[in-house]
Amino acid sequence: MPVITKTPREMPMLSGPTPEVDPALPTFEPHRPALRGTVRFVHSDRTIGIVPRWVEALSRYHPELNIETLIVASSVAAQTFVDGEADLAFIGREMLWGERDLFAAHFGGVPRRFAGCGGNLDIPGTTHAVAVFVHKDNPLAQISLDQLDAIYSTTRNQGLDPIRTWGDLGLEGEWAKQPIRLWGQTPDVGFDRFVQERSLLGGDYREDIELLHQVDTIPQRVAEDRYSIGYAGFGHGLDVAGAKALALSPRVGGPAVECTPETALSQEYPFSRRLYLFVPGAGSEPVPPATAEILRFALSREGQAAVAEDGLFLPLPERVVRHDRSLLEGLIQEQ
């Protein structure tokens, strides 16, 4: 039975019907012969409705496989690997830079990660979609990730020239010469880390960004600052009448996608998020069969059905599962 170290916080569930699991997902095919041994599986309290479902299902295929589960904060997952206390971790975000550095110093490379499920659309306090907000009177309707890089970073890893005024984004009239004022989150926190990875491609932020630790206040700051832009969780801006979320495209000129329940589920919205499964080791170091079996179950139709049944996060689409299964298959240790 899973070991629970604290009572998880009550969380709201997704509104509406249970999300449909992608019918193209592969059916789980258990390893034969049945596996035995022990896997130490640490996970966030946000996944308290998912992990026990996975463990229970796997116990039917592998009755002699002992999966010891332990709830930990996402911030200590890397440390549990370094201390040799975990074989698998399921956390609600990307590893932060400090956590990656700790991991890399010990294992000699960056963490290997696999998507466990999709973030939801708009439930604050959980892993949910990120939105880019501007003032409601701003004529801009969409923005691309490379434009965001050119706005927010000094490194501009996506190759565009610096964007400093609203005119640089094509706005005219009163907007053309107005400088873009920037809101963001304090460094090395979840939302900041996500935007830095997905848009800045790991680059460096500008130093003149107005930084707030509480990212949920950014939409209101944008609503009060006509010529500003900021990022926050999509759910943080739902009740802010003076701000609006922009549609996003991966590149300038590409089709822009609005943040909706459908695009969050399909992961077509560029700032859809994921919760990740991490394993110790780096590079091509093999993943032990028992750990790999949990990953294979998570990346299956049955595993994602458990996500949908839990009702807090979204099941992954087939293309994401296919990509991460291909990464895993090349790492599974032969028994």
N, C-alpha and C positions, 0 to 999 in steps of 0.2 A: 504494500500500500504506500502511496506517496506520503512523504514526511513534510508536514506544514509547520513552519516556525512562527508564524504570526497570522492573525486574522486579516485577510485581504479587505481592502476598502470596498464598500458597495459601489458598483459602477452602473450607470445607465446602459441600456441596451440599444441596439439599432432600432430605429423606427421603421414601421412598415413590415412587409412580409420577409421571411427568411431569404437571404440572397441565394440565387441559384448557383449551384456548383457547376463549373464548366464541364459539360458532358464529354469533352475531348480529353480530360485528364486520365492518365493511366490508372488502371486498377492495380491495387497492391498485390504483389506476388511475394510471399514470404520466403526467406532464405531456408533452404533445406540442405542438411538436416537442421532441426531446430537448434537455436542458439542457447547458450547458458553463460553464466558469469554475472558480473555486476557492472552497471553503467551509472555513474553519478551525474545527475541531470539537474542543473540549477536553472531557475527561470524567474522572470518578473511576476509580481502578484497580478499584473494585468492579464496574464495567461493562465490564471488558476482554473478557468473553465475549459481550457484546451488541453493542457498537458495531461491531466488525469484521464481524459478521454483517450488520448493516444496510448497512455500506459496500459489502460484496461484492454484496449483492442489488441495491443501487441502481446499481452499476457495469454491471450487465447492461442496465438501462434507459437509462442515461446514460453511455456509455463515455467521453465527453469532459468529464465533470464530475469534477474533482479534489477529493476530500474529504481534507484533511490532518487527521489526528487526533493529539492530544497528551494524555498523561495528566498531570493536575494534581490537587492537593488541592482538595477542595470549597471550602476557605476562600479560595482565590485566584481563583475563577471570576469574581467581580465585578470584581476588579482587571484581569483579562485583557480584559474589556469596556471598562473605563475607559481602558486603555492601547491600545485599538484592535487587540488581538492575537487576538481570537476573534470568530466570527460566531454561534456556538452553543455552549452548555455543558450537559452532562448530569451532575448532581451528586446525591449521596445524601441530600439533605435540603432543607428550606426554607432560603432565605438567612437568615442571622442578622441581627439588627438593625443591627449595625455595617456589615455588607456591604450591606444595603438602603440605609442612609444614604449610603454611598460611591457606590453606583449612582445613587440619586436625585439627589444633588448634581451628578453629571455629566450625567445624561440628562434631568433635570427631572421624574421620575416614578418610581413603583415598578416593579420588574422584571415583565415579562410571563413567565409560566411555563405549561408544559404538562406533564401527567403523561407520563412515559416508560415506567414500569412500576410494579407494586405492590411494596411491601416484603414480605419474607417473614414467617413466623410467629414464629420463635424462634431465629434464628442470631445469637448475640452477635457484635459486631464488624462487623455489617452493618446496613442499614436494616431493622428488624423492628418488629413490632407493640409498642405501648406498653400496659402493664397498670397498673392501680391496685391496690395491695396493702394488705391489712389483716391483723391477727393472726389466726391460724387459729381462735381461740376467739370471734372477733367474730361476732355473729349476723347482721350485715349480709351480704346476698347480692348486692346490686346498687347502683349509684349512677349518677346522671345527670351529663351534662357541665355543666349549669347549677348543679347542687349542688357540683360540684368548683370551679366559678368562685366560688361563695359561700363555700367553705371556704378557698381558696388566695389569693384576690385582695382588694385594697382597693377596687377600682373596681366590681366586680360588674356587669360589662357585660351579663350575661344576665338581670339584673333581680330576682334573689331577695334576700331579707334575709340578713344574715350568718349563717353556720352556724359555731358555735364549740364545741358539745358534741355528744356522740353522741346525746343526747336530741333535739337539733334534727333529727336524721335519723330519729327515730322509735324509737330503742332505749330499752328500759325497764330496770328493776332496777338492778344495779350500774353499768350503762353510762350511764344517763340523764344524770347530772350530771358525768360525766368529760369534761374538755376534750379536744378532738382535737389530738394532737400531730402536727406536719407534718414530713415529710421531702421534700426536693426536690434538684434539681441546681443547681450554681452557674450564675449568669445567662449568657445568650447562648451556650449550648451546645446541641447538637442536640435532645436530649430535652426540655430546658427550653423551647426555642423552639417545639417542636411542641405541647406542652401549652398554652403561652401563646397560641398562635394558635388551636388547635382548641377549647379549653375557655374560656379567659379572653377570647377575642376580641380579643387584643392588649392586654389590660388589665395592671395592675401587680400584682405579687406582694406578699403581706404580708411584713413585715420580720422576723417571728419564726419563719420556716421554718428548720429545721435543714438546711443546704446541704452537699452532698457533691459533689466533682468527679467521683468515680468512681460513676456511677449504678448500676453493677452490684452495689454493696454495699447498696443501699437495701432490697431485700427482707429481707436478714438483719437490718438495723437494725429493721425493722418487726416481725420475728419476736421480737426481744428487747425490744420496747416495746409492751406489750399494748394501749394506747389510742392507738396512732399509725396514720397512713396515709401512703403514699408511692407515687410512680410510678417505673417503670423499664421496661426492655424485658421483654416477656413471657418471653423465654428466660432472663433473669437470675434469675427466681424458680422455675424448674422444679425445682431441687434443694434448695430451702429449705423444709423440712417445717413450719416454724413460721409461714409466711405463706401467704395465699391470694389469688388474683386475683379481683376482682369483675367480674360482668357489667356492661355499660355501656349506657345509653340516652341519646339526644340531649337529652331533656327529662324533667322530673319526671313520673311517671305513664306515660311511654311504654314500649313493649316493650324489655326489656333483652336484649342479645346477648352471648353468651359468646365469648371468643377461641378459635377453633378453626381448623384448616386450611381448612375450608369458608368460614367467615365472613371470614377474612383474604383468601382468593382472591376472594370476591364483593365485598369492601370494605364489607360490611354491618356489621362490627364497627367502632364509632365511632372507635377509636384505631388502625385500620389505617393504614399509612403508604404513601407514594409516593416515588419518585425523580423528579426534575423536570428538564425541558429548559427552559433559559432562553435568551432572545434579547436582544441589545442594543436600546436605544431604549425609549420609553415611550409610553403612551397608544395612539393610533391610528396611530402611525408605521408605515408599511408594512414587512412582512417580505419580503426579497428572494426571488424564486421558488426559487432553489436551496436556500436555507435552509428555506423552507417545504416543499420537496419531501421533505427529510429528516424533518421533523416529520410530514408526511402519511404517510410510510411507517411511522414509529414508531407512529402512531395508526391502524394498519390490522391486519387479521388476520395478514398476513405478518410485520409488525413485532413483534406480540405473540407470534407463534409462535417467533420468534427468542429472545425472553425465556424462554419455556418450555423451549426446547432448551438454553439455557445452564445452567439448573438452579439458579441462586442466588436469583433473585427470581421474583415471580409476575406473570403476564399480567393486564392490566386488564380489567374487565368492560365490556360495551358501553355502559352508561349513562355511565361516566366518559369513555370515548373519544368518545362522541357530544357530550358537553358541551364537551370541549376542542377537538374538531374545529370546532365551531361558532364558538368564539372565534378559532381560527386563520383560518377562511375569511373573516372580516371584515377580516383584516389583510394578506392576501397581495397583494403588489405586482403590478400588471398589467405584463406584459412587452410 
